[in-house]
Amino acid sequence: MNEILILGAGYAGMSATLGLAARLQNRDDVHITLVNPQTRFLERLRLHQAAAGQALADLQIPDRLAGTGVDFACGWVTGIDADARTVRIDDTTTLHYDTLVYALGGVADTADVPGVDEFAFTLNSAQDAALLARHLERLPGGAPVVVAGGGLTGVESAAEIAERHPDLDVTLVSREIPAAVMGERARARVHRGLERLGVRIRSGAAIVKVTPDAVALDDGSMVPAQAVLWTAGIRVSPLAAAAGLQVDERGRIVTDEYLRSVSHPDVYAVGDAAAVRQGYGVMHGTCQAGISMALHTAINITRSLKSKQPRRFRFGYFHQPVSLGRRDAVVQYTRADDSPAPLYLAGRPAAVYKETVSSSPWMLFRLLTAVPALGPLLWRRGGRRTR
């Protein structure tokens, strides 16, 4: 029996699992196991909504796997022996694999700034988002809230909190100008949306310390805060490096052009924990990239089981959608290398677009489960072709 083990049931892990199940439905010599610490699927694209106090759907992974033949193991990955091809779960169970798909993703990088671990909230899980939501509900009117990080997650979180809690004083603090990855016109529209919601922007200074009631900036100033949400950067699990897999300076698994580990070809890496090089450079983590990697990995594993050559992974980015509350958004369309293209969408149409993007992964999972024959048709080249 050929054992395929998939670690992580986020967007990438679930896509790889169901993509493989769809392609291998008639193979009785292959067994797939998916490992995840929780049974509930984490809608990472919606965690800023949960942090602001909105209830999210209870999407259960075992329900989506029903009828696919995939086994689900609920537990934490605590160790990998890449040479022995084994994975330890909760330090109690050992699973063997012939092929491993590493999709453990990343979490907020809280290690480098003093006080973040102790005093700041994160969006690493639904539980973390719920903790922040309960804290915000208890704050008095006018209480200062700081969102650290001017990336798209920080922008969405600041807007969502400000819309849901208009009585709170929300400040977005960032070293760079918020939404810096967007084009000038789209970025200006994002800033107008934040201004409309009453979000203050403090850019050009980095947070060097978080205290119980403020954040300290590198220009010597202090910004009051009765709640701090940390969205400034991500880090990946040290498990890959500890297992002896070749990783980059950020701990991501270095892959070849087929998404296999360059040091251990029986390991595929997808999502935030993969360092995948394209013509424009090393990819950065997004949902669109992770799902594309995962579905392409399903193709290549299937081909290897048929003794066929794998296919090179080619990917081009398409858009940068950012919500500004429930009724406003900006969608920056991009070139393949993720640089901003001239076109962008804003306002209510962009909000509908963003909602469609946020709900589309689970819809994809439902399609792969309900109509397995769609699997081979949904992805053939790993994304938009790069130039």
Disulfide bonds with the S-S distance in Angstrom:
none
